[in-house]
Amino acid sequence: MKEDSPKAIIIGGGPAGLMAAETIADRAPGVAVHVYDAMPSFGRKLLMAGRGGLNITHSEPFDAFLVRYGEAADWLEPALRAFGPKEVIAWAESLGQKTFIGSSGRVFPESFKASPLLRAWLRRLNEKSVALHTRHRWTGWDDTNALTFDTPEGEIRIAPDATVLALGGASWPRLGARGDWTGLLAAQGVDIRPFRPANCGFETVWSAHMRERFAGAPVKPVALTVAGNRLEGEFVVTASGVEGGAIYALSRLLRDEIERSGEATLRLDLAPDRSRERLVRDLSRPRGKASLANHLRKAAGISGVRAALLRECAAKEAFLSPETLADAIKALPLRLDKPSSMESAISVAGGIAQDALDGAMMLKALPGVFCAGEMLDWEAPTGGYLLTACLATGLRAGLGASRQLSPSISGSGDDPTGT
């Protein structure tokens, strides 16, 4: 690129920022595209999320897919229609990463890993002459509106023609998403909603026996109910509470109830494969000399951590008759006091308010500055929804920046894979 070429600066080297960079490189030829990240390497949260198998999107019908974004669904719909599950699959396969659909409907690369996809993506960006800079921590703007960065060589200042911010939320700060950008944008008049943990565990007060004997124990089979929403799955007891897939799926409801009432009650069905009537019959069998623990195990299949939960959470009166015991097994109340820390949450709610942005993801208070990814105020469950929306908003912000850099560009549905 020539020294006087227009500059597009992307701050944040996660999926949203890299997608914005690729989009600008494709749609605004002649623009010098630079990506800056504070960490020593790119995509660190993506790599961590993919350690147990990288879930890139979900295969369910689009209308059902869109509902997973809750109150933000209408706002995100244009971006997700332009780059939704089908486009995510095509994008991954354009990087040489064939995909498959798991039994749950989740979509994974055949390698099941994030690292091959990320390496292929960074190679492609390099081939498109996108410049990648690590160990550059953004510190704001100077009095001439140039971007300022702390680097190993000292402070540098850059005057861009368009900026895309993709700085992440405030979960897993050790991987780079520290949320410390909120003060910089708030000082510029940008409306920032407080961060709240999402896809998180919850805390309760266990007895010493429960905490010491069963921390780390998976609870299954089990069904969980909160606010009329029932979900069969599993979770894990921790030293301070509960976590795991079924808990994460209900975390928005649990968190919101705690914010309203100061606590939330999660109802556990410890025998989801048995009706109450069957449990009453089974528990009414003569017990003889068997202990209650052995009776529960033989008659109702309740043992181990599920039996411990029953003793921990049920009232004493629940053990007086087969009927009351069956009621406790089918709807055991587990009180949750607060979400786990923001730092341990998989994702967050909160961030840049939706009405602070125009349709191109540009900040109304800062013309020429576009935003994408988890720094925006939306949330979604795990299952590929988080990554899809990061990619989709990255594309949309990249297209907005491209149109600013090259006004002849039109349309909002282009995808950078050419598929």
C-alpha positions in Angstrom: 0.0 0.0 0.0 1.1 3.6 -0.6 2.0 5.7 2.4 -1.0 8.0 1.7 -3.5 5.1 1.3 -6.7 5.4 3.4 -6.3 3.5 6.7 -8.8 1.3 8.3 -7.9 0.4 11.9 -9.5 -2.5 13.6 -9.0 -2.8 17.4 -9.5 -6.3 18.7 -8.3 -9.5 17.1 -11.1 -11.8 17.9 -13.8 -13.2 15.5 -15.7 -9.9 15.1 -12.5 -7.8 14.5 -11.0 -10.3 12.1 -14.3 -10.5 10.1 -14.4 -6.7 9.9 -10.8 -6.7 8.7 -11.5 -9.2 6.0 -14.6 -7.5 4.9 -12.8 -4.1 4.4 -9.9 -5.8 2.6 -12.4 -7.3 0.2 -14.8 -4.4 -0.3 -12.5 -1.4 -0.2 -9.4 -2.2 -2.4 -6.6 0.2 -1.9 -7.3 0.7 1.8 -4.5 -0.2 4.2 -6.2 -2.5 6.8 -4.5 -2.9 10.2 -5.7 -5.0 13.1 -4.3 -4.2 16.6 -4.7 -6.4 19.7 -3.4 -6.0 23.2 -2.5 -9.7 23.6 0.5 -11.6 22.3 -1.6 -13.5 19.7 -5.0 -13.3 18.1 -8.2 -15.2 18.8 -7.3 -16.3 22.3 -10.9 -16.5 23.6 -11.9 -18.4 20.4 -9.1 -20.9 21.0 -10.2 -21.4 24.7 -13.8 -21.8 23.7 -12.8 -24.4 21.2 -10.9 -26.6 23.7 -13.8 -28.9 24.2 -14.9 -28.7 20.6 -15.5 -25.6 18.5 -19.2 -25.0 18.1 -19.4 -22.5 15.2 -23.2 -22.2 14.7 -26.5 -24.1 15.0 -28.5 -25.8 12.3 -32.0 -25.1 13.5 -34.4 -23.2 11.3 -33.6 -19.5 11.1 -36.7 -18.2 12.9 -36.0 -20.5 15.9 -32.3 -19.5 15.7 -33.2 -15.8 15.9 -35.4 -16.2 19.0 -32.3 -17.3 20.9 -31.2 -13.6 21.0 -34.1 -12.6 23.1 -34.8 -8.9 23.3 -31.9 -8.1 20.8 -33.4 -10.4 18.1 -35.1 -7.6 16.1 -32.0 -5.4 16.3 -29.6 -8.2 15.2 -31.9 -9.7 12.6 -30.5 -7.8 9.6 -26.9 -8.8 10.4 -27.9 -12.4 11.1 -29.9 -12.7 7.9 -26.9 -11.4 6.0 -24.5 -13.8 7.7 -26.4 -16.5 9.6 -25.8 -20.2 10.1 -25.6 -21.2 6.4 -23.1 -18.4 5.7 -21.0 -19.3 8.8 -20.8 -22.9 7.5 -19.8 -21.7 4.0 -17.2 -19.4 5.5 -15.6 -22.2 7.6 -15.5 -24.5 4.6 -13.9 -21.7 2.5 -11.1 -21.9 5.0 -10.7 -25.6 4.3 -12.6 -26.6 7.5 -15.3 -29.1 6.6 -18.2 -29.2 9.1 -20.7 -31.6 10.5 -23.9 -31.3 12.5 -24.0 -33.0 15.9 -26.9 -34.8 17.4 -27.9 -31.6 19.3 -28.1 -29.6 16.0 -24.8 -27.8 16.8 -22.4 -27.3 14.0 -18.7 -28.2 14.4 -15.6 -28.3 12.2 -14.6 -31.9 11.4 -11.3 -31.3 13.2 -13.4 -30.3 16.3 -10.7 -27.7 17.0 -10.5 -23.9 16.8 -6.7 -23.8 16.0 -6.9 -25.1 12.3 -9.6 -22.6 11.5 -7.9 -19.7 13.1 -4.5 -20.5 11.4 -6.2 -20.7 8.0 -8.0 -17.4 8.6 -4.9 -15.6 9.6 -3.1 -16.9 6.5 -5.9 -15.7 4.3 -5.8 -12.2 6.0 -2.1 -12.1 5.4 -2.6 -13.0 1.7 -5.0 -10.0 1.5 -2.3 -7.8 2.9 -4.1 -7.2 6.2 -1.4 -6.1 8.8 -1.7 -7.8 12.1 -0.2 -6.2 15.2 0.0 -7.8 18.7 0.9 -6.3 22.1 -0.7 -2.9 21.1 -3.1 -1.8 23.9 -5.5 0.9 22.8 -5.6 3.8 25.3 -8.1 6.2 23.6 -7.7 9.3 21.5 -5.4 12.3 21.7 -6.5 15.9 21.3 -6.3 15.6 17.5 -8.6 12.5 17.5 -5.7 10.2 16.6 -5.8 6.7 18.2 -3.2 6.1 20.9 -1.7 2.7 21.8 0.7 1.5 24.4 3.3 -0.8 22.8 6.5 -2.5 23.8 8.3 0.3 22.1 6.3 3.0 23.7 3.2 5.0 22.8 2.2 5.4 19.2 -0.5 7.5 17.5 -2.4 6.7 14.4 -4.9 8.8 12.5 -7.3 6.4 10.7 -9.9 7.1 8.0 -12.2 4.6 9.6 -12.1 2.6 12.9 -13.8 -0.6 13.9 -13.8 -1.4 17.7 -14.2 -5.1 18.5 -12.9 -5.2 22.0 -15.0 -7.9 23.5 -17.0 -7.8 26.7 -15.8 -8.4 30.3 -15.7 -12.2 30.7 -12.4 -14.2 30.7 -10.3 -11.0 31.1 -7.0 -13.0 31.2 -7.7 -13.7 27.5 -8.0 -10.0 26.7 -11.7 -9.0 27.1 -11.3 -6.7 30.1 -14.1 -4.3 29.5 -11.8 -1.4 30.3 -12.9 0.4 27.1 -16.2 1.4 28.6 -14.8 4.5 30.3 -13.2 5.7 27.1 -16.4 5.5 25.2 -18.6 6.9 28.0 -16.3 9.9 28.1 -17.2 10.5 24.4 -20.9 10.5 25.1 -21.6 6.8 24.2 -24.4 5.2 26.1 -23.0 2.1 27.9 -25.2 -0.4 29.7 -23.7 -2.1 32.8 -22.1 -5.5 32.1 -23.9 -8.6 33.6 -22.7 -12.2 33.5 -24.3 -14.5 31.0 -24.0 -18.2 30.4 -22.7 -18.4 33.9 -22.8 -20.5 37.1 -24.6 -19.5 40.3 -23.7 -19.4 43.9 -25.5 -20.9 46.9 -24.5 -21.9 50.5 -23.8 -25.6 50.7 -23.2 -27.5 53.9 -19.6 -28.5 54.6 -20.5 -32.1 53.7 -22.0 -31.2 50.4 -19.1 -28.9 49.5 -16.4 -31.2 50.5 -17.9 -34.5 49.3 -19.6 -33.5 46.1 -17.9 -30.5 44.6 -17.1 -31.4 41.0 -19.9 -34.1 40.8 -22.1 -34.1 37.7 -25.8 -34.3 38.3 -27.7 -36.5 35.8 -30.3 -37.4 34.8 -32.1 -34.3 36.0 -34.6 -31.7 34.7 -34.5 -28.1 35.8 -37.4 -25.6 35.9 -37.4 -21.8 36.5 -40.2 -19.4 35.6 -42.2 -22.1 33.9 -39.3 -23.1 31.7 -38.3 -26.8 32.0 -35.1 -28.2 30.6 -33.7 -31.7 30.8 -29.9 -31.9 30.9 -27.1 -32.0 33.4 -25.1 -29.7 35.6 -22.2 -29.8 38.0 -22.0 -29.1 41.7 -19.2 -26.7 42.6 -17.7 -25.7 46.0 -19.8 -22.5 45.9 -22.9 -23.5 43.8 -23.7 -25.0 40.4 -22.6 -24.6 36.8 -22.7 -26.5 33.5 -24.8 -26.7 30.3 -28.3 -26.8 31.7 -27.5 -24.0 34.2 -26.0 -21.9 31.4 -29.1 -22.4 29.3 -31.3 -21.0 32.0 -28.9 -18.4 33.3 -30.6 -15.4 31.8 -33.9 -16.3 33.6 -32.1 -17.1 36.9 -30.0 -13.9 36.7 -33.0 -11.7 36.0 -35.0 -13.3 38.8 -32.1 -12.7 41.3 -32.0 -9.0 40.1 -35.7 -8.7 40.8 -36.1 -10.6 44.0 -32.6 -11.0 45.5 -32.6 -14.8 44.9 -33.9 -17.4 42.6 -35.4 -20.9 43.2 -34.4 -23.6 40.7 -36.7 -26.6 40.8 -34.9 -29.9 40.3 -36.6 -33.1 39.1 -34.2 -35.7 40.3 -36.1 -38.5 38.5 -37.2 -37.1 35.2 -37.8 -40.5 33.7 -40.4 -41.4 36.4 -43.8 -39.9 37.1 -44.8 -38.8 40.6 -47.4 -41.6 40.7 -44.7 -44.2 39.9 -42.4 -42.7 42.5 -45.1 -42.9 45.2 -45.7 -46.6 44.3 -42.0 -47.3 44.3 -41.3 -45.5 47.6 -44.3 -47.2 49.2 -42.6 -50.6 49.0 -41.8 -52.2 52.4 -38.5 -50.8 53.6 -37.7 -53.4 56.2 -34.4 -52.9 57.8 -32.9 -51.0 54.9 -31.6 -47.5 55.6 -33.3 -44.6 53.9 -30.3 -44.2 51.6 -30.6 -47.8 50.4 -34.4 -47.5 50.1 -34.0 -44.4 47.9 -31.4 -46.2 45.8 -33.3 -49.4 45.3 -36.8 -48.0 45.0 -36.3 -44.7 43.2 -32.8 -44.9 41.7 -31.7 -41.9 43.8 -28.1 -42.2 45.0 -24.8 -40.3 45.2 -25.0 -36.6 44.5 -28.7 -36.7 43.7 -29.4 -38.2 47.1 -27.1 -35.6 48.7 -29.0 -32.8 47.0 -32.3 -34.3 48.3 -31.0 -34.3 51.9 -29.5 -30.8 51.4 -32.5 -29.0 50.0 -35.6 -30.8 51.0 -37.5 -29.8 54.2 -37.5 -32.4 57.0 -41.3 -32.9 56.4 -40.5 -34.2 52.9 -39.3 -37.5 54.4 -42.5 -38.3 56.4 -44.3 -40.1 53.7 -43.9 -41.6 50.2 -46.1 -38.8 48.8 -44.1 -35.9 50.3 -40.8 -37.6 49.4 -42.0 -38.0 45.7 -43.0 -34.4 45.7 -39.5 -33.3 46.8 -37.8 -35.6 44.3 -39.9 -34.2 41.4 -39.6 -30.5 42.4 -36.7 -30.0 44.8 -36.1 -26.3 45.5 -32.5 -25.1 45.1 -32.0 -21.5 46.2 -29.5 -19.6 44.2 -28.1 -16.4 45.7 -26.1 -14.7 43.0 -24.4 -15.3 39.6 -20.8 -16.4 39.6 -18.2 -13.7 39.0 -18.2 -11.9 35.7 -14.6 -13.1 35.1 -15.8 -16.7 35.1 -18.8 -16.2 32.9 -18.7 -17.5 29.3 -20.2 -14.3 28.0 -21.8 -11.1 29.2 -24.9 -9.0 28.7 -24.6 -5.2 28.5 -22.2 -3.0 26.7 -22.8 -0.4 24.0 -26.6 0.4 23.9 -28.3 -0.5 20.7 -29.6 3.0 20.2 -26.1 4.4 20.4 -25.4 2.8 16.9 -26.8 3.4 13.5 -27.8 0.6 11.1 -24.2 0.3 9.9 -22.9 -0.3 13.5 -21.4 3.2 13.6 -21.5 5.1 16.8 -23.8 8.1 16.5 -21.6 10.1 18.9 -18.4 9.2 17.0 -18.8 9.3 13.2 -16.3 7.0 11.5 -16.1 4.6 14.5 -17.9 1.3 14.1 -18.4 -1.4 16.7 -19.0 -5.2 16.6 -19.1 -8.3 18.7 -19.5 -8.8 22.4 -18.9 -5.2 23.2 -22.5 -4.5 22.0 -25.5 -5.0 24.3 -26.9 -8.4 23.3 -26.7 -11.9 24.8 -27.3 -15.4 23.6 -26.9 -19.0 24.9 -24.0 -21.2 24.0 -24.6 -23.5 21.0 -23.0 -21.4 18.2 -25.1 -18.4 18.7 -22.4 -16.3 20.3 -19.8 -16.9 17.5 -22.4 -16.4 14.8 -23.5 -13.0 16.1 -19.8 -11.9 16.5 -19.1 -12.8 12.9 -22.3 -11.2 11.6 -21.8 -7.9 13.5 -18.2 -7.9 12.4 -19.3 -8.2 8.8 -21.8 -5.5 9.2 -19.4 -3.1 10.8 -16.8 -3.9 8.2 -19.3 -3.1 5.4 -20.2 0.2 7.1 -16.5 1.1 7.3 -16.0 0.1 3.7 -18.8 2.3 2.5 -17.3 5.2 4.4 -13.9 4.6 2.9 -15.3 3.9 -0.6 -18.7 5.5 -0.9 -19.5 3.7 -4.2 -19.9 0.5 -2.2 -23.6 -0.4 -1.7 -25.6 -3.2 -0.1 -25.4 -4.8 3.4 -25.6 -8.5 2.7 -22.3 -9.1 1.0 -20.3 -11.9 2.6 -16.5 -11.9 2.5 -16.1 -15.5 1.5 -17.5 -14.9 -2.0 -20.0 -17.8 -1.4 
